[in-house]
Amino acid sequence: MICNNNNNNNNNSSFVEAAICKVFGSESSFKAANEAIQVLGGLGFMANYPYERVMRDSRILSIFEGTNEILRMLISLSGIKHVGDRFNFFKIIICIFFFCFPNISFFLF
């Protein structure tokens, strides 16, 4: 799916891509297995057909190697972290502004 062979820079963002791929793969395999079971009806749960095994295996994918809910939080928090790093620049500018103009806070409040 996603291959990042650039090991020279110290960018450890490949865990986010791996989490995205794991969540997408496990959910899409469960949806496909669920559709197959729905199409076959009662025969989908019989052990004679491979669909019930695929259903069990796809269900365990969402739990194995980290649940999808935890991985979703990891993905979202890593995105929020990058936004927070960009706002750090504005924090520095505001501190410099108040250092240069210490009496400006009297007019702001």
PyMOL commands that set and color helices and strands:
alter all, ss='L'
color gray80, all
select helices_A, chain A and resi 14-45+51-61+68-100+104-108
alter helices_A, ss='H'
color red, helices_A
deselect
rebuild
show_as cartoon
